[in-house]
Amino acid sequence: MAKKETRHVSKFMGGQMTPQEAHRALGIRKKCELCGDPGAIRIRVLMPLIDFIEKHPQMATAIMETNPNGRTIPTVGTKYGKMVKVEDFGACDRCKASAEKMMAQRFGDSVIVDIDRGPADSMIVQVPGAQ
C-alpha cells in the first residue's frame, strides 16, 4: 500500500475546505435521492444510442419530437461511442452502498454505470498548528 501523503489544509483553497469537500460542493451538486441529505457520490447510467432506440422506441420518439434543438436525441460522447444518459442519481454517505446496489440491479448489462466518488482519500489532511 502506498504511503499517504501529508498536506496541510492551507495549501488547498486557502484552508477553506479539503479536496473531498470541494468536490462534493462543486462536482456532485446533487442531493441524495433516497433521503435528501447532501450528495457524496453521483451515479450516471449511460446506454448506447442504438440500444436506447431499439429498447425504448416510444421514449426516443417523444424525446425527438419535443427537443427544441431539432429532431435529435441528446447524447454524451464517450470512448465507447454516443451514449444516452438514462439516469443521473445522487446518494449520501449513508445511502451510497444501497444506491450502488440498486443501480446495478435495475439496469441490464447493456449500460455503463459511471460512479463519481470524488478524489481518493489518499492523503492525511492536517490543520497547521494543530497536533
Long-range contacts (C-beta under 8 A, 24 or more apart in sequence): 2-122, 4-122, 4-123, 4-124, 5-122, 5-123, 5-124, 6-123, 6-124, 6-126, 7-123, 7-124, 7-125, 7-126, 8-125, 8-126, 8-127, 8-128, 9-125, 9-126, 9-127, 9-128, 10-128, 15-127, 15-128, 18-125, 19-118, 19-119, 19-123, 20-118, 20-119, 20-121, 23-118, 23-119, 24-118, 27-116, 27-118, 28-90, 28-116, 28-118, 30-88, 30-89, 30-90, 31-90, 31-92, 32-90, 32-91, 32-92, 32-94, 32-95, 32-99, 33-89, 33-90, 33-91, 33-99, 34-91, 34-92, 34-95, 34-98, 34-99, 35-92, 35-94, 35-95, 37-92, 37-93, 37-94, 37-95, 38-92, 39-90, 39-91, 39-92, 40-91, 40-92, 40-93, 40-96, 40-117, 40-118, 41-90, 41-91, 41-96, 41-99, 41-100, 41-115, 41-116, 41-117, 41-118, 42-88, 42-89, 42-90, 42-91, 42-115, 42-116, 43-87, 43-88, 43-89, 43-90, 43-91, 43-99, 43-100, 43-103, 43-113, 43-114, 43-115, 43-116, 44-85, 44-87, 44-88, 44-89, 44-113, 44-114, 44-116, 45-85, 45-86, 45-87, 45-88, 45-89, 45-103, 45-107, 45-111, 45-112, 45-113, 45-114, 46-76, 46-78, 46-83, 46-84, 46-85, 46-86, 46-111, 46-112, 46-113, 46-114, 47-83, 47-84, 47-86, 47-107, 47-110, 47-111, 47-112, 48-80, 48-81, 48-82, 48-83, 48-84, 48-110, 49-73, 49-75, 49-81, 49-82, 49-83, 49-84, 51-110, 52-84, 52-86, 55-110, 78-112, 80-112, 83-112, 86-111
